[in-house]
Amino acid sequence: MKKLSLAWALMLFNICAAFAQDNNTVEMATGLRSSGKIWVVVCVILTIVIGMYIFLFTIDRRIKKLEDK
């Protein structure tokens, strides 16, 4: 199991390294950064992630209550 996990981790690292070497600039990202709208995107993503954590936390509490009964 450790060998399989290590193989997956190395494969993922190699894929990330290959994409990191791409020299093409993304026009949309450059435009968002220059106009300051990138912070709106970051806030929306952060809001979604925080909402998911809160939702999962409340579901976990409800399940624990049901298990106790």
PDB file of N, CA, C and O in Angstrom, chain B, residues numbered from 101:
ATOM      1  N   MET B 101       0.821  -1.185   0.000  1.00  0.00           N
ATOM      2  CA  MET B 101       0.000   0.000   0.000  1.00  0.00           C
ATOM      3  C   MET B 101       0.869   1.256   0.000  1.00  0.00           C
ATOM      4  O   MET B 101       0.549   2.244  -0.661  1.00  0.00           O
ATOM      5  N   LYS B 102       1.988   1.206   0.758  1.00  0.00           N
ATOM      6  CA  LYS B 102       2.882   2.362   0.807  1.00  0.00           C
ATOM      7  C   LYS B 102       3.506   2.637  -0.560  1.00  0.00           C
ATOM      8  O   LYS B 102       3.679   3.791  -0.954  1.00  0.00           O
ATOM      9  N   LYS B 103       3.843   1.559  -1.278  1.00  0.00           N
ATOM     10  CA  LYS B 103       4.454   1.736  -2.590  1.00  0.00           C
ATOM     11  C   LYS B 103       3.468   2.388  -3.555  1.00  0.00           C
ATOM     12  O   LYS B 103       3.844   3.239  -4.361  1.00  0.00           O
ATOM     13  N   LEU B 104       2.211   1.981  -3.466  1.00  0.00           N
ATOM     14  CA  LEU B 104       1.191   2.553  -4.340  1.00  0.00           C
ATOM     15  C   LEU B 104       0.969   4.026  -4.019  1.00  0.00           C
ATOM     16  O   LEU B 104       0.842   4.852  -4.923  1.00  0.00           O
ATOM     17  N   SER B 105       0.925   4.351  -2.736  1.00  0.00           N
ATOM     18  CA  SER B 105       0.756   5.745  -2.332  1.00  0.00           C
ATOM     19  C   SER B 105       1.944   6.591  -2.769  1.00  0.00           C
ATOM     20  O   SER B 105       1.776   7.720  -3.231  1.00  0.00           O
ATOM     21  N   LEU B 106       3.129   6.048  -2.622  1.00  0.00           N
ATOM     22  CA  LEU B 106       4.327   6.764  -3.042  1.00  0.00           C
ATOM     23  C   LEU B 106       4.335   6.971  -4.550  1.00  0.00           C
ATOM     24  O   LEU B 106       4.715   8.038  -5.033  1.00  0.00           O
ATOM     25  N   ALA B 107       3.916   5.956  -5.290  1.00  0.00           N
ATOM     26  CA  ALA B 107       3.875   6.074  -6.749  1.00  0.00           C
ATOM     27  C   ALA B 107       2.893   7.152  -7.178  1.00  0.00           C
ATOM     28  O   ALA B 107       3.188   7.941  -8.076  1.00  0.00           O
ATOM     29  N   TRP B 108       1.725   7.191  -6.539  1.00  0.00           N
ATOM     30  CA  TRP B 108       0.737   8.227  -6.864  1.00  0.00           C
ATOM     31  C   TRP B 108       1.257   9.613  -6.521  1.00  0.00           C
ATOM     32  O   TRP B 108       1.061  10.559  -7.284  1.00  0.00           O
ATOM     33  N   ALA B 109       1.910   9.738  -5.394  1.00  0.00           N
ATOM     34  CA  ALA B 109       2.448  11.033  -4.983  1.00  0.00           C
ATOM     35  C   ALA B 109       3.517  11.512  -5.956  1.00  0.00           C
ATOM     36  O   ALA B 109       3.538  12.687  -6.323  1.00  0.00           O
ATOM     37  N   LEU B 110       4.405  10.616  -6.378  1.00  0.00           N
ATOM     38  CA  LEU B 110       5.437  10.993  -7.326  1.00  0.00           C
ATOM     39  C   LEU B 110       4.849  11.364  -8.681  1.00  0.00           C
ATOM     40  O   LEU B 110       5.310  12.306  -9.325  1.00  0.00           O
ATOM     41  N   MET B 111       3.830  10.623  -9.112  1.00  0.00           N
ATOM     42  CA  MET B 111       3.178  10.930 -10.380  1.00  0.00           C
ATOM     43  C   MET B 111       2.504  12.297 -10.321  1.00  0.00           C
ATOM     44  O   MET B 111       2.597  13.080 -11.267  1.00  0.00           O
ATOM     45  N   LEU B 112       1.830  12.582  -9.218  1.00  0.00           N
ATOM     46  CA  LEU B 112       1.174  13.870  -9.052  1.00  0.00           C
ATOM     47  C   LEU B 112       2.196  14.997  -9.022  1.00  0.00           C
ATOM     48  O   LEU B 112       1.970  16.055  -9.608  1.00  0.00           O
ATOM     49  N   PHE B 113       3.305  14.781  -8.351  1.00  0.00           N
ATOM     50  CA  PHE B 113       4.372  15.786  -8.294  1.00  0.00           C
ATOM     51  C   PHE B 113       4.931  16.061  -9.683  1.00  0.00           C
ATOM     52  O   PHE B 113       5.162  17.215 -10.043  1.00  0.00           O
ATOM     53  N   ASN B 114       5.150  15.005 -10.464  1.00  0.00           N
ATOM     54  CA  ASN B 114       5.684  15.173 -11.813  1.00  0.00           C
ATOM     55  C   ASN B 114       4.707  15.922 -12.705  1.00  0.00           C
ATOM     56  O   ASN B 114       5.122  16.754 -13.512  1.00  0.00           O
ATOM     57  N   ILE B 115       3.424  15.643 -12.574  1.00  0.00           N
ATOM     58  CA  ILE B 115       2.423  16.344 -13.376  1.00  0.00           C
ATOM     59  C   ILE B 115       2.388  17.819 -12.996  1.00  0.00           C
ATOM     60  O   ILE B 115       2.327  18.686 -13.867  1.00  0.00           O
ATOM     61  N   CYS B 116       2.426  18.105 -11.697  1.00  0.00           N
ATOM     62  CA  CYS B 116       2.425  19.501 -11.249  1.00  0.00           C
ATOM     63  C   CYS B 116       3.672  20.225 -11.738  1.00  0.00           C
ATOM     64  O   CYS B 116       3.596  21.382 -12.150  1.00  0.00           O
ATOM     65  N   ALA B 117       4.803  19.564 -11.697  1.00  0.00           N
ATOM     66  CA  ALA B 117       6.045  20.185 -12.156  1.00  0.00           C
ATOM     67  C   ALA B 117       5.983  20.459 -13.654  1.00  0.00           C
ATOM     68  O   ALA B 117       6.492  21.478 -14.120  1.00  0.00           O
ATOM     69  N   ALA B 118       5.365  19.558 -14.409  1.00  0.00           N
ATOM     70  CA  ALA B 118       5.263  19.761 -15.854  1.00  0.00           C
ATOM     71  C   ALA B 118       4.381  20.958 -16.168  1.00  0.00           C
ATOM     72  O   ALA B 118       4.706  21.740 -17.061  1.00  0.00           O
ATOM     73  N   PHE B 119       3.279  21.117 -15.458  1.00  0.00           N
ATOM     74  CA  PHE B 119       2.406  22.265 -15.689  1.00  0.00           C
ATOM     75  C   PHE B 119       3.025  23.560 -15.182  1.00  0.00           C
ATOM     76  O   PHE B 119       2.737  24.630 -15.719  1.00  0.00           O
ATOM     77  N   ALA B 120       3.859  23.485 -14.173  1.00  0.00           N
ATOM     78  CA  ALA B 120       4.474  24.679 -13.618  1.00  0.00           C
ATOM     79  C   ALA B 120       5.486  25.283 -14.579  1.00  0.00           C
ATOM     80  O   ALA B 120       5.808  26.466 -14.463  1.00  0.00           O
ATOM     81  N   GLN B 121       5.991  24.507 -15.519  1.00  0.00           N
ATOM     82  CA  GLN B 121       6.993  24.988 -16.451  1.00  0.00           C
ATOM     83  C   GLN B 121       6.381  25.632 -17.690  1.00  0.00           C
ATOM     84  O   GLN B 121       7.113  26.029 -18.597  1.00  0.00           O
ATOM     85  N   ASP B 122       5.083  25.741 -17.747  1.00  0.00           N
ATOM     86  CA  ASP B 122       4.413  26.343 -18.887  1.00  0.00           C
ATOM     87  C   ASP B 122       4.645  27.852 -18.864  1.00  0.00           C
ATOM     88  O   ASP B 122       4.369  28.504 -17.857  1.00  0.00           O
ATOM     89  N   ASN B 123       5.144  28.407 -19.951  1.00  0.00           N
ATOM     90  CA  ASN B 123       5.474  29.824 -20.001  1.00  0.00           C
ATOM     91  C   ASN B 123       4.356  30.681 -20.574  1.00  0.00           C
ATOM     92  O   ASN B 123       4.502  31.901 -20.645  1.00  0.00           O
ATOM     93  N   ASN B 124       3.257  30.086 -20.980  1.00  0.00           N
ATOM     94  CA  ASN B 124       2.154  30.863 -21.534  1.00  0.00           C
ATOM     95  C   ASN B 124       1.450  31.611 -20.417  1.00  0.00           C
ATOM     96  O   ASN B 124       1.215  31.056 -19.344  1.00  0.00           O
ATOM     97  N   THR B 125       1.116  32.857 -20.663  1.00  0.00           N
ATOM     98  CA  THR B 125       0.370  33.620 -19.666  1.00  0.00           C
ATOM     99  C   THR B 125      -1.110  33.526 -19.984  1.00  0.00           C
ATOM    100  O   THR B 125      -1.512  33.514 -21.147  1.00  0.00           O
ATOM    101  N   VAL B 126      -1.892  33.460 -18.962  1.00  0.00           N
ATOM    102  CA  VAL B 126      -3.332  33.399 -19.119  1.00  0.00           C
ATOM    103  C   VAL B 126      -3.854  34.826 -19.136  1.00  0.00           C
ATOM    104  O   VAL B 126      -3.697  35.565 -18.164  1.00  0.00           O
ATOM    105  N   GLU B 127      -4.469  35.205 -20.235  1.00  0.00           N
ATOM    106  CA  GLU B 127      -4.914  36.588 -20.391  1.00  0.00           C
ATOM    107  C   GLU B 127      -5.979  36.967 -19.370  1.00  0.00           C
ATOM    108  O   GLU B 127      -5.988  38.085 -18.857  1.00  0.00           O
ATOM    109  N   MET B 128      -6.877  36.028 -19.078  1.00  0.00           N
ATOM    110  CA  MET B 128      -7.947  36.323 -18.138  1.00  0.00           C
ATOM    111  C   MET B 128      -7.373  36.619 -16.748  1.00  0.00           C
ATOM    112  O   MET B 128      -7.798  37.564 -16.084  1.00  0.00           O
ATOM    113  N   ALA B 129      -6.410  35.807 -16.318  1.00  0.00           N
ATOM    114  CA  ALA B 129      -5.821  36.014 -14.994  1.00  0.00           C
ATOM    115  C   ALA B 129      -5.061  37.331 -14.940  1.00  0.00           C
ATOM    116  O   ALA B 129      -5.107  38.032 -13.929  1.00  0.00           O
ATOM    117  N   THR B 130      -4.372  37.669 -16.005  1.00  0.00           N
ATOM    118  CA  THR B 130      -3.648  38.933 -16.037  1.00  0.00           C
ATOM    119  C   THR B 130      -4.616  40.105 -15.961  1.00  0.00           C
ATOM    120  O   THR B 130      -4.368  41.081 -15.254  1.00  0.00           O
ATOM    121  N   GLY B 131      -5.720  40.003 -16.693  1.00  0.00           N
ATOM    122  CA  GLY B 131      -6.725  41.061 -16.658  1.00  0.00           C
ATOM    123  C   GLY B 131      -7.374  41.192 -15.295  1.00  0.00           C
ATOM    124  O   GLY B 131      -7.616  42.304 -14.824  1.00  0.00           O
ATOM    125  N   LEU B 132      -7.658  40.063 -14.654  1.00  0.00           N
ATOM    126  CA  LEU B 132      -8.261  40.111 -13.318  1.00  0.00           C
ATOM    127  C   LEU B 132      -7.302  40.706 -12.300  1.00  0.00           C
ATOM    128  O   LEU B 132      -7.715  41.468 -11.426  1.00  0.00           O
ATOM    129  N   ARG B 133      -6.024  40.362 -12.409  1.00  0.00           N
ATOM    130  CA  ARG B 133      -5.044  40.920 -11.480  1.00  0.00           C
ATOM    131  C   ARG B 133      -4.867  42.418 -11.686  1.00  0.00           C
ATOM    132  O   ARG B 133      -4.763  43.175 -10.721  1.00  0.00           O
ATOM    133  N   SER B 134      -4.834  42.839 -12.934  1.00  0.00           N
ATOM    134  CA  SER B 134      -4.587  44.263 -13.190  1.00  0.00           C
ATOM    135  C   SER B 134      -5.768  45.135 -12.773  1.00  0.00           C
ATOM    136  O   SER B 134      -5.578  46.283 -12.373  1.00  0.00           O
ATOM    137  N   SER B 135      -6.981  44.602 -12.863  1.00  0.00           N
ATOM    138  CA  SER B 135      -8.149  45.402 -12.479  1.00  0.00           C
ATOM    139  C   SER B 135      -8.533  45.214 -11.011  1.00  0.00           C
ATOM    140  O   SER B 135      -9.425  45.901 -10.513  1.00  0.00           O
ATOM    141  N   GLY B 136      -7.871  44.296 -10.320  1.00  0.00           N
ATOM    142  CA  GLY B 136      -8.156  44.081  -8.905  1.00  0.00           C
ATOM    143  C   GLY B 136      -9.335  43.155  -8.662  1.00  0.00           C
ATOM    144  O   GLY B 136      -9.735  42.958  -7.514  1.00  0.00           O
ATOM    145  N   LYS B 137      -9.895  42.585  -9.711  1.00  0.00           N
ATOM    146  CA  LYS B 137     -11.050  41.698  -9.547  1.00  0.00           C
ATOM    147  C   LYS B 137     -10.660  40.304  -9.087  1.00  0.00           C
ATOM    148  O   LYS B 137     -11.532  39.500  -8.758  1.00  0.00           O
ATOM    149  N   ILE B 138      -9.375  40.001  -9.056  1.00  0.00           N
ATOM    150  CA  ILE B 138      -8.932  38.690  -8.592  1.00  0.00           C
ATOM    151  C   ILE B 138      -9.342  38.477  -7.143  1.00  0.00           C
ATOM    152  O   ILE B 138      -9.589  37.345  -6.726  1.00  0.00           O
ATOM    153  N   TRP B 139      -9.417  39.569  -6.366  1.00  0.00           N
ATOM    154  CA  TRP B 139      -9.803  39.448  -4.960  1.00  0.00           C
ATOM    155  C   TRP B 139     -11.270  39.050  -4.833  1.00  0.00           C
ATOM    156  O   TRP B 139     -11.649  38.394  -3.863  1.00  0.00           O
ATOM    157  N   VAL B 140     -12.092  39.435  -5.795  1.00  0.00           N
ATOM    158  CA  VAL B 140     -13.491  38.998  -5.783  1.00  0.00           C
ATOM    159  C   VAL B 140     -13.550  37.493  -5.999  1.00  0.00           C
ATOM    160  O   VAL B 140     -14.316  36.794  -5.335  1.00  0.00           O
ATOM    161  N   VAL B 141     -12.748  36.999  -6.918  1.00  0.00           N
ATOM    162  CA  VAL B 141     -12.707  35.556  -7.185  1.00  0.00           C
ATOM    163  C   VAL B 141     -12.213  34.804  -5.954  1.00  0.00           C
ATOM    164  O   VAL B 141     -12.773  33.769  -5.590  1.00  0.00           O
ATOM    165  N   VAL B 142     -11.179  35.315  -5.322  1.00  0.00           N
ATOM    166  CA  VAL B 142     -10.632  34.676  -4.118  1.00  0.00           C
ATOM    167  C   VAL B 142     -11.673  34.659  -3.005  1.00  0.00           C
ATOM    168  O   VAL B 142     -11.819  33.650  -2.315  1.00  0.00           O
ATOM    169  N   CYS B 143     -12.397  35.758  -2.821  1.00  0.00           N
ATOM    170  CA  CYS B 143     -13.418  35.824  -1.769  1.00  0.00           C
ATOM    171  C   CYS B 143     -14.567  34.856  -2.038  1.00  0.00           C
ATOM    172  O   CYS B 143     -15.079  34.227  -1.112  1.00  0.00           O
ATOM    173  N   VAL B 144     -14.973  34.736  -3.298  1.00  0.00           N
ATOM    174  CA  VAL B 144     -16.056  33.798  -3.632  1.00  0.00           C
ATOM    175  C   VAL B 144     -15.621  32.366  -3.362  1.00  0.00           C
ATOM    176  O   VAL B 144     -16.372  31.589  -2.772  1.00  0.00           O
ATOM    177  N   ILE B 145     -14.422  32.013  -3.786  1.00  0.00           N
ATOM    178  CA  ILE B 145     -13.923  30.654  -3.545  1.00  0.00           C
ATOM    179  C   ILE B 145     -13.782  30.391  -2.056  1.00  0.00           C
ATOM    180  O   ILE B 145     -14.134  29.311  -1.583  1.00  0.00           O
ATOM    181  N   LEU B 146     -13.272  31.363  -1.312  1.00  0.00           N
ATOM    182  CA  LEU B 146     -13.123  31.217   0.134  1.00  0.00           C
ATOM    183  C   LEU B 146     -14.480  31.055   0.810  1.00  0.00           C
ATOM    184  O   LEU B 146     -14.622  30.248   1.729  1.00  0.00           O
ATOM    185  N   THR B 147     -15.477  31.816   0.363  1.00  0.00           N
ATOM    186  CA  THR B 147     -16.824  31.697   0.919  1.00  0.00           C
ATOM    187  C   THR B 147     -17.404  30.310   0.668  1.00  0.00           C
ATOM    188  O   THR B 147     -18.030  29.725   1.552  1.00  0.00           O
ATOM    189  N   ILE B 148     -17.197  29.791  -0.525  1.00  0.00           N
ATOM    190  CA  ILE B 148     -17.704  28.452  -0.846  1.00  0.00           C
ATOM    191  C   ILE B 148     -17.029  27.394   0.017  1.00  0.00           C
ATOM    192  O   ILE B 148     -17.697  26.500   0.535  1.00  0.00           O
ATOM    193  N   VAL B 149     -15.717  27.487   0.175  1.00  0.00           N
ATOM    194  CA  VAL B 149     -14.986  26.488   0.974  1.00  0.00           C
ATOM    195  C   VAL B 149     -15.403  26.563   2.438  1.00  0.00           C
ATOM    196  O   VAL B 149     -15.618  25.529   3.071  1.00  0.00           O
ATOM    197  N   ILE B 150     -15.519  27.763   2.980  1.00  0.00           N
ATOM    198  CA  ILE B 150     -15.948  27.910   4.377  1.00  0.00           C
ATOM    199  C   ILE B 150     -17.360  27.375   4.556  1.00  0.00           C
ATOM    200  O   ILE B 150     -17.654  26.713   5.551  1.00  0.00           O
ATOM    201  N   GLY B 151     -18.229  27.656   3.602  1.00  0.00           N
ATOM    202  CA  GLY B 151     -19.598  27.126   3.667  1.00  0.00           C
ATOM    203  C   GLY B 151     -19.625  25.605   3.647  1.00  0.00           C
ATOM    204  O   GLY B 151     -20.416  24.989   4.361  1.00  0.00           O
ATOM    205  N   MET B 152     -18.771  24.999   2.837  1.00  0.00           N
ATOM    206  CA  MET B 152     -18.711  23.535   2.797  1.00  0.00           C
ATOM    207  C   MET B 152     -18.234  22.970   4.130  1.00  0.00           C
ATOM    208  O   MET B 152     -18.771  21.970   4.606  1.00  0.00           O
ATOM    209  N   TYR B 153     -17.216  23.610   4.744  1.00  0.00           N
ATOM    210  CA  TYR B 153     -16.738  23.136   6.038  1.00  0.00           C
ATOM    211  C   TYR B 153     -17.806  23.266   7.115  1.00  0.00           C
ATOM    212  O   TYR B 153     -17.973  22.361   7.932  1.00  0.00           O
ATOM    213  N   ILE B 154     -18.520  24.363   7.127  1.00  0.00           N
ATOM    214  CA  ILE B 154     -19.591  24.537   8.109  1.00  0.00           C
ATOM    215  C   ILE B 154     -20.677  23.490   7.898  1.00  0.00           C
ATOM    216  O   ILE B 154     -21.172  22.900   8.859  1.00  0.00           O
ATOM    217  N   PHE B 155     -21.046  23.262   6.646  1.00  0.00           N
ATOM    218  CA  PHE B 155     -22.063  22.255   6.338  1.00  0.00           C
ATOM    219  C   PHE B 155     -21.621  20.867   6.790  1.00  0.00           C
ATOM    220  O   PHE B 155     -22.404  20.132   7.392  1.00  0.00           O
ATOM    221  N   LEU B 156     -20.368  20.505   6.501  1.00  0.00           N
ATOM    222  CA  LEU B 156     -19.877  19.189   6.906  1.00  0.00           C
ATOM    223  C   LEU B 156     -19.773  19.073   8.420  1.00  0.00           C
ATOM    224  O   LEU B 156     -20.033  18.005   8.974  1.00  0.00           O
ATOM    225  N   PHE B 157     -19.400  20.148   9.094  1.00  0.00           N
ATOM    226  CA  PHE B 157     -19.312  20.133  10.549  1.00  0.00           C
ATOM    227  C   PHE B 157     -20.693  19.913  11.171  1.00  0.00           C
ATOM    228  O   PHE B 157     -20.832  19.129  12.109  1.00  0.00           O
ATOM    229  N   THR B 158     -21.718  20.606  10.648  1.00  0.00           N
ATOM    230  CA  THR B 158     -23.064  20.431  11.208  1.00  0.00           C
ATOM    231  C   THR B 158     -23.614  19.036  10.917  1.00  0.00           C
ATOM    232  O   THR B 158     -24.297  18.455  11.761  1.00  0.00           O
ATOM    233  N   ILE B 159     -23.329  18.499   9.753  1.00  0.00           N
ATOM    234  CA  ILE B 159     -23.774  17.133   9.448  1.00  0.00           C
ATOM    235  C   ILE B 159     -23.087  16.143  10.382  1.00  0.00           C
ATOM    236  O   ILE B 159     -23.714  15.197  10.859  1.00  0.00           O
ATOM    237  N   ASP B 160     -21.797  16.361  10.642  1.00  0.00           N
ATOM    238  CA  ASP B 160     -21.066  15.472  11.549  1.00  0.00           C
ATOM    239  C   ASP B 160     -21.672  15.499  12.946  1.00  0.00           C
ATOM    240  O   ASP B 160     -21.814  14.456  13.584  1.00  0.00           O
ATOM    241  N   ARG B 161     -22.028  16.681  13.420  1.00  0.00           N
ATOM    242  CA  ARG B 161     -22.653  16.779  14.745  1.00  0.00           C
ATOM    243  C   ARG B 161     -23.996  16.058  14.764  1.00  0.00           C
ATOM    244  O   ARG B 161     -24.308  15.369  15.735  1.00  0.00           O
ATOM    245  N   ARG B 162     -24.788  16.202  13.718  1.00  0.00           N
ATOM    246  CA  ARG B 162     -26.087  15.526  13.668  1.00  0.00           C
ATOM    247  C   ARG B 162     -25.918  14.012  13.658  1.00  0.00           C
ATOM    248  O   ARG B 162     -26.670  13.295  14.318  1.00  0.00           O
ATOM    249  N   ILE B 163     -24.941  13.533  12.918  1.00  0.00           N
ATOM    250  CA  ILE B 163     -24.699  12.083  12.860  1.00  0.00           C
ATOM    251  C   ILE B 163     -24.244  11.565  14.212  1.00  0.00           C
ATOM    252  O   ILE B 163     -24.657  10.483  14.629  1.00  0.00           O
ATOM    253  N   LYS B 164     -23.402  12.316  14.900  1.00  0.00           N
ATOM    254  CA  LYS B 164     -22.972  11.888  16.245  1.00  0.00           C
ATOM    255  C   LYS B 164     -24.150  11.815  17.205  1.00  0.00           C
ATOM    256  O   LYS B 164     -24.212  10.903  18.029  1.00  0.00           O
ATOM    257  N   LYS B 165     -25.096  12.767  17.113  1.00  0.00           N
ATOM    258  CA  LYS B 165     -26.270  12.733  17.958  1.00  0.00           C
ATOM    259  C   LYS B 165     -27.116  11.496  17.665  1.00  0.00           C
ATOM    260  O   LYS B 165     -27.618  10.849  18.584  1.00  0.00           O
ATOM    261  N   LEU B 166     -27.272  11.173  16.382  1.00  0.00           N
ATOM    262  CA  LEU B 166     -28.042   9.987  16.013  1.00  0.00           C
ATOM    263  C   LEU B 166     -27.357   8.712  16.475  1.00  0.00           C
ATOM    264  O   LEU B 166     -28.024   7.772  16.907  1.00  0.00           O
ATOM    265  N   GLU B 167     -26.029   8.669  16.391  1.00  0.00           N
ATOM    266  CA  GLU B 167     -25.310   7.479  16.848  1.00  0.00           C
ATOM    267  C   GLU B 167     -25.431   7.299  18.353  1.00  0.00           C
ATOM    268  O   GLU B 167     -25.501   6.172  18.844  1.00  0.00           O
ATOM    269  N   ASP B 168     -25.456   8.412  19.087  1.00  0.00           N
ATOM    270  CA  ASP B 168     -25.586   8.322  20.543  1.00  0.00           C
ATOM    271  C   ASP B 168     -26.952   7.786  20.940  1.00  0.00           C
ATOM    272  O   ASP B 168     -27.069   7.068  21.934  1.00  0.00           O
ATOM    273  N   LYS B 169     -27.969   8.119  20.190  1.00  0.00           N
ATOM    274  CA  LYS B 169     -29.312   7.626  20.511  1.00  0.00           C
ATOM    275  C   LYS B 169     -29.380   6.148  20.258  1.00  0.00           C
ATOM    276  O   LYS B 169     -30.426   5.533  20.465  1.00  0.00           O
TER     277      LYS B 169
END
